[in-house]
Amino acid sequence: MTLSTPINSQVNATTKNNITRLIVATSVGNALEWYDISVYAYFAVYLSKAFFPANDPTTSLLLTFGSFGLSFMIRPIGGIVLGAYADRHGRKASLMLSIVLMTAGTLVLALMPTYQTIGILAPIAVMLARLVQGFSAGGEFGSSTAFLVEHMPERRGFVASWQFASQGVSGLLGAGFGALLTSLMSPEDLQAWGWRLPFLFGVLIGPVGIYIRNHVEDATPPPAAGKQGSPVREVLARQKLATLLAIGALAVSTAVNYLIVYMPTYVVKTLNLAPSVGFIAAFAAQTAVALLAPIAGLVSDKIGRTTHMILFALLLLVSIFPAFLLLTGKPTPMIILLGVLWLGVLKSLYYGPLAALMSELFPAATRATGLGLSYNIGVTLFGGMGPAIMTWMGGFAPIGELAPGYYLTAVCILSLGALFTIRRMRLA
């Protein structure tokens, strides 16, 4: 008996160290993916002038968000290719490849000469870099989520929630850079070179993530050669319903996420306020994601995924339009901060269990492929194209400033339908 306590303590300490190492290994790469995405959207106004000049500022901005959305169009392909690679050759192999590609794409964006320097090559190179990043990001979520839940199946909600908590941290860094640079630098300096600083910082994350990921191992070895059919064929032939339901469950969370990313542009272009107001609001919302997503994941391990997520989806549904009526009716910095923070809190509490819920819809043999495909289709349709859709909708007089509210309400109803279906069919 006297020896059992220190032995148990040592085992517990080892287990905690392993959990921390696994979460960090996956979160660093996931954070790099979302950091680059958020920085690109946060600094869209500056990027539009640097790489997509046009006589009409709205056209220039649409081109910038179009290239933002373009990178998402290739994400389902990345999800399929890298997801199948992970299902065949192991999660670690796919995770290493995705972070190398993402780092390379970020480096190109950080160093790319402007349109004034190299002409039409600038927007072409930016689009190519975004395509490389989109492909790599497409494989990141499926492989890293499968990696986490297979290491700790009894705590799937908690460990998988760090996928989204790391997104909050990366968004926090992106918004923090925006708030800091817009406060300290003149608009001329920020446009000339200041916008490159956040991208250069992102390049530094890559080698750290590569090093950490190289020192972790898969929970189970990949299947032996010839022992497994095509995971892509299996998902497309036999798991179509699971894929559609996963996309539906994801829709509202990714839509709210990209609303937060879109906020600095919305504040400047629609509400005619200083860009720092939007960055500060986004910073507050991303703080909520980083802090609350793991708590939500932990709670879902105890009460169930759909019970938890339906509650917060309903709260989102009844909060969206009042929040935007308040934002557009009284667009003061404090109102914007509180409105965006409230949406960020609800989104965080919905978001936390989502990765675990999606992973439970697919068997282990096709989990990375199914996750990668459903996640990236959902993010492409309801997230990546969200800023462009909201910008386009805002041009119609009856909708105008309330465009994000209409968009989010429709997507929220879709997600609730998917959750109730999952609950009724007892799929997760």
C-alpha positions in Angstrom: 0.0 0.0 0.0 2.8 2.4 0.8 4.2 2.0 -2.7 0.9 2.4 -4.6 0.4 6.1 -4.1 3.7 7.3 -5.6 3.3 4.8 -8.5 -0.2 6.1 -9.2 1.0 9.6 -8.9 3.7 8.9 -11.4 1.2 7.3 -13.8 -1.2 10.2 -13.5 1.6 12.7 -14.1 2.8 10.7 -17.2 -0.8 10.6 -18.5 -1.2 14.4 -18.1 2.1 15.0 -19.8 1.0 12.8 -22.7 -2.3 14.6 -23.0 -0.6 18.0 -23.0 1.9 16.9 -25.6 -0.8 15.5 -27.9 -2.9 18.6 -27.6 0.0 20.9 -28.3 1.2 18.9 -31.2 -2.2 19.1 -33.0 -3.1 22.6 -31.8 0.0 24.3 -33.1 -0.7 23.2 -36.7 -4.4 24.0 -36.4 -3.6 27.4 -34.9 -1.2 28.2 -37.8 -4.0 27.3 -40.3 -6.5 29.6 -38.6 -4.1 32.3 -37.8 -3.3 32.7 -41.5 -7.0 32.6 -42.4 -7.9 35.2 -39.8 -5.0 37.5 -40.6 -5.8 37.5 -44.3 -9.5 38.4 -43.6 -8.6 41.0 -40.8 -6.2 42.8 -43.1 -8.4 42.4 -46.2 -8.7 46.2 -46.7 -4.9 46.6 -46.9 -4.4 43.4 -49.0 -7.0 44.6 -51.5 -5.0 47.8 -52.2 -1.6 46.0 -52.3 -2.5 43.1 -54.6 -5.9 43.8 -56.2 -6.0 47.4 -57.1 -9.1 48.7 -58.9 -10.8 52.0 -59.5 -13.8 50.9 -57.4 -12.7 50.1 -53.7 -15.7 47.7 -53.4 -14.5 45.7 -56.5 -11.0 45.6 -55.1 -12.3 44.2 -51.8 -14.5 41.7 -53.5 -11.5 40.4 -55.4 -9.6 40.1 -52.2 -12.5 38.1 -50.5 -12.9 36.2 -53.7 -9.3 34.9 -53.4 -10.1 34.3 -49.7 -13.0 32.1 -50.8 -11.0 30.5 -53.7 -8.7 28.9 -51.2 -11.7 27.2 -49.6 -12.8 25.8 -52.9 -9.8 23.4 -52.9 -10.2 22.5 -49.2 -12.5 19.6 -49.9 -9.9 18.2 -52.3 -7.3 18.6 -49.6 -9.6 17.0 -47.1 -10.1 13.9 -49.4 -6.5 13.5 -50.4 -4.8 14.1 -47.1 -7.6 12.4 -45.2 -7.3 9.3 -47.2 -3.5 9.5 -46.8 -4.0 9.6 -43.1 -6.4 6.7 -43.1 -3.9 4.6 -45.2 -0.5 5.7 -43.8 -1.3 7.1 -40.3 -2.4 10.4 -38.8 1.2 11.7 -38.1 2.3 11.4 -41.7 -0.6 13.5 -42.9 -0.2 16.1 -40.1 3.5 16.6 -41.0 2.7 17.2 -44.7 -0.1 19.6 -44.0 1.9 21.9 -41.7 4.9 22.1 -44.1 2.5 23.2 -46.9 0.8 25.7 -44.7 4.1 27.3 -43.6 5.3 27.5 -47.2 2.1 29.3 -48.3 2.3 31.8 -45.4 5.9 32.6 -46.3 4.9 33.4 -49.9 2.2 35.8 -48.7 4.6 37.5 -46.3 7.2 38.2 -48.9 5.1 38.7 -52.0 5.9 42.0 -53.9 2.8 44.3 -54.5 0.9 44.9 -57.7 2.8 48.1 -58.3 6.1 46.2 -58.3 5.3 43.1 -60.4 1.9 43.8 -61.9 -0.5 41.0 -62.6 1.9 38.4 -61.2 1.1 39.6 -57.7 -2.6 38.6 -57.5 -1.8 35.4 -59.4 0.9 34.4 -56.9 -1.3 35.3 -54.0 -4.1 33.1 -55.3 -1.7 30.2 -55.9 -0.3 30.6 -52.3 -3.9 30.6 -51.0 -4.6 27.4 -53.0 -1.6 25.7 -51.4 -2.8 26.8 -48.0 -6.3 25.7 -48.7 -5.2 22.3 -49.8 -3.1 21.8 -46.7 -5.7 23.2 -44.3 -8.2 20.8 -45.9 -6.3 17.8 -44.5 -5.5 19.4 -41.1 -8.8 19.1 -39.3 -9.7 15.5 -40.2 -6.2 14.1 -39.4 -5.7 16.0 -36.2 -9.2 15.3 -34.8 -8.9 11.6 -35.6 -5.4 11.7 -33.9 -6.8 13.2 -30.7 -10.0 11.2 -30.3 -8.2 7.9 -31.0 -5.7 8.6 -28.2 -8.4 9.5 -25.7 -11.8 8.0 -26.7 -13.2 8.3 -23.2 -12.7 12.1 -23.3 -13.4 12.9 -26.9 -15.3 16.1 -26.2 -12.6 17.6 -24.1 -9.5 16.7 -26.2 -11.2 17.4 -29.6 -12.5 20.8 -28.3 -8.8 22.0 -28.4 -9.2 22.0 -32.2 -11.5 25.0 -31.8 -9.8 26.5 -28.8 -6.6 26.7 -30.8 -8.6 28.5 -33.5 -9.6 31.0 -30.9 -6.0 31.5 -29.8 -5.0 32.1 -33.5 -7.9 34.4 -34.1 -6.9 36.2 -30.9 -3.4 36.7 -32.2 -4.6 37.9 -35.5 -7.1 40.4 -34.0 -4.4 41.4 -31.5 -2.0 42.3 -34.3 -4.8 44.2 -36.0 -5.7 46.2 -32.9 -2.0 46.9 -32.1 -0.9 47.9 -35.6 -3.9 50.1 -36.3 -3.3 51.9 -33.0 0.5 52.3 -33.3 1.1 52.8 -37.0 0.0 55.4 -39.4 -2.4 54.3 -42.2 0.3 55.0 -44.7 2.9 52.8 -43.0 0.4 50.0 -42.3 -0.6 50.0 -46.0 3.1 50.2 -47.2 4.6 47.4 -45.1 2.9 47.0 -41.7 0.4 44.4 -42.8 3.3 42.0 -43.6 4.3 41.7 -39.9 1.5 39.4 -38.8 2.3 37.0 -41.8 6.0 37.0 -40.9 5.0 36.0 -37.3 2.9 33.2 -38.8 6.0 31.9 -40.6 7.8 31.5 -37.3 5.1 29.1 -35.9 5.6 26.6 -38.7 9.1 25.2 -37.6 7.9 24.9 -34.0 4.9 22.8 -35.1 7.0 20.6 -37.4 9.4 19.9 -34.5 6.6 19.0 -32.0 4.7 16.9 -34.4 7.7 14.9 -35.3 7.9 13.7 -31.7 4.4 12.1 -31.3 3.1 8.8 -32.5 -0.3 7.5 -33.7 -2.6 5.8 -31.2 -2.9 2.8 -33.6 -0.7 1.8 -36.5 -2.0 2.3 -40.1 -3.6 -0.7 -41.8 -1.3 -3.1 -43.6 -1.0 -2.7 -47.3 -3.8 -4.4 -49.2 -6.0 -4.8 -46.0 -8.2 -1.8 -46.6 -10.3 -0.5 -49.5 -10.4 3.1 -50.6 -11.6 5.2 -47.7 -12.8 7.8 -50.2 -15.0 5.3 -52.0 -16.3 4.0 -48.7 -17.3 7.5 -47.5 -18.9 8.5 -50.8 -20.8 5.2 -51.2 -21.9 4.3 -47.7 -21.5 7.3 -45.4 -23.3 10.1 -47.4 -25.8 10.8 -44.7 -23.2 11.1 -42.0 -21.3 13.5 -44.2 -24.3 15.7 -44.8 -25.2 15.7 -41.1 -21.7 16.7 -40.2 -21.8 19.5 -42.7 -25.1 20.7 -41.3 -23.9 20.6 -37.7 -20.8 22.6 -38.6 -22.6 25.3 -40.7 -23.6 27.8 -38.0 -20.4 27.6 -36.0 -18.3 28.3 -39.1 -20.6 31.1 -40.3 -20.4 32.9 -36.9 -16.6 32.4 -36.9 -16.2 34.1 -40.3 -18.6 36.9 -39.2 -16.1 37.6 -36.4 -13.3 37.5 -38.9 -15.3 39.8 -41.2 -16.1 42.3 -38.4 -13.1 44.7 -39.0 -14.2 45.1 -42.7 -17.9 45.4 -41.7 -17.1 48.1 -39.2 -15.1 50.2 -41.7 -17.1 49.6 -44.8 -20.7 49.5 -43.4 -20.7 51.3 -40.1 -18.0 53.9 -41.1 -16.0 53.5 -37.8 -12.3 53.1 -37.1 -10.8 49.7 -37.9 -9.5 49.3 -34.4 -13.1 49.0 -33.2 -13.7 45.9 -35.2 -10.3 44.4 -34.2 -11.0 44.9 -30.5 -14.5 43.3 -30.9 -13.0 40.3 -32.7 -10.3 40.1 -30.1 -12.9 39.8 -27.4 -14.9 37.1 -29.3 -11.8 35.0 -30.0 -10.8 35.2 -26.3 -14.2 33.6 -25.5 -13.5 30.8 -28.0 -10.1 30.1 -26.6 -11.4 30.0 -23.0 -14.9 28.4 -23.3 -14.5 25.8 -26.0 -12.6 23.3 -23.8 -15.2 23.8 -21.0 -18.0 23.1 -23.5 -16.3 20.0 -24.7 -15.8 18.7 -21.1 -19.5 19.3 -20.3 -20.6 17.4 -23.5 -18.6 14.4 -22.3 -21.0 14.3 -19.3 -24.4 15.4 -20.7 -24.1 14.4 -24.4 -23.2 16.3 -27.6 -26.6 17.0 -29.1 -28.2 18.1 -25.8 -25.5 20.6 -25.3 -25.3 21.9 -28.9 -29.1 22.2 -29.5 -29.4 24.4 -26.4 -26.8 26.9 -27.6 -27.9 26.8 -31.3 -31.4 27.9 -30.1 -29.8 30.7 -28.1 -27.9 31.7 -31.2 -31.0 31.7 -33.3 -32.9 34.1 -31.0 -29.8 36.3 -30.5 -28.7 37.0 -34.0 -31.2 39.6 -35.2 -31.5 41.5 -32.0 -27.7 41.7 -32.0 -27.5 43.1 -35.5 -30.4 45.5 -34.9 -28.4 46.8 -32.0 -25.2 47.0 -34.0 -26.7 48.9 -36.9 -29.1 51.0 -34.8 -26.5 52.2 -32.2 -23.1 51.5 -33.7 -21.0 52.7 -30.8 -17.7 51.0 -30.0 -19.1 49.6 -26.7 -22.3 48.2 -28.4 -20.2 46.6 -31.1 -17.9 45.0 -28.6 -20.8 43.6 -26.4 -22.8 42.4 -29.4 -19.9 40.6 -31.1 -18.7 39.2 -27.7 -22.1 37.7 -27.0 -22.2 36.0 -30.4 -18.7 34.8 -29.7 -19.6 33.3 -26.3 -22.6 31.4 -27.8 -20.5 30.2 -30.7 -17.8 29.0 -28.3 -20.2 27.0 -26.3 -21.7 25.5 -29.4 -18.3 24.9 -31.0 -16.6 23.0 -28.1 -18.3 19.6 -28.6 -18.5 19.8 -32.5 -15.3 18.1 -33.4 -16.1 15.1 -31.1 -19.7 14.9 -32.5 -18.4 14.9 -36.1 -15.8 12.2 -35.3 -18.5 9.9 -33.8 -20.4 9.9 -37.1 -17.6 8.0 -38.9 -15.9 4.7 -38.1 -12.1 4.7 -37.4 -11.2 3.2 -40.8 -12.6 6.2 -42.7 -12.6 8.8 -39.9 -10.0 11.2 -41.2 -11.4 11.1 -44.7 -15.0 11.6 -43.5 -14.0 14.4 -41.2 -11.9 16.1 -43.8 -14.5 16.0 -46.5 -17.5 17.1 -44.4 -15.5 19.8 -42.5 -14.1 21.4 -45.6 -17.3 21.3 -47.6 -19.0 23.0 -44.6 -16.3 25.6 -44.1 -16.2 26.3 -47.8 -20.0 26.7 -48.3 -20.9 28.5 -45.0 -17.6 30.1 -43.9 -15.0 30.8 -46.6 -17.6 32.3 -48.9 -19.4 34.0 -46.0 -17.6 37.4 -46.2 -18.1 37.6 -50.0 -21.8 36.7 -49.6 -22.3 39.2 -46.8 -20.6 41.9 -48.9 -22.7 41.1 -51.9 -26.0 40.9 -49.9 -25.2 44.3 -48.3 -25.5 45.9 -51.7 -29.3 45.2 -51.8 -31.3 48.1 -50.4 -33.9 46.0 -48.4 -31.1 44.1 -46.7 -28.2 46.6 -46.4 -26.6 46.6 -43.0 -28.6 43.6 -41.7 -27.1 41.2 -44.4 -25.0 39.3 -41.8 -28.1 38.8 -39.6 -30.2 37.3 -42.5 -27.3 35.1 -43.5 -26.6 33.7 -39.9 -30.3 33.1 -39.2 -30.7 30.9 -42.3 -27.6 28.9 -41.5 -28.6 28.5 -37.8 -31.9 26.9 -38.8 -30.0 24.5 -41.0 -27.7 23.4 -38.2 -30.6 22.9 -35.8 -32.2 20.6 -38.4 -29.0 18.5 -38.6 -28.7 18.2 -34.8 -32.2 17.1 -34.3 -31.7 14.5 -37.0 -28.5 13.2 -35.4 -30.3 13.0 -32.0 -33.4 11.2 -33.4 -31.3 8.7 -35.3 -28.9 8.2 -32.4 -25.9 8.6 -34.7 -23.7 10.3 -32.1 
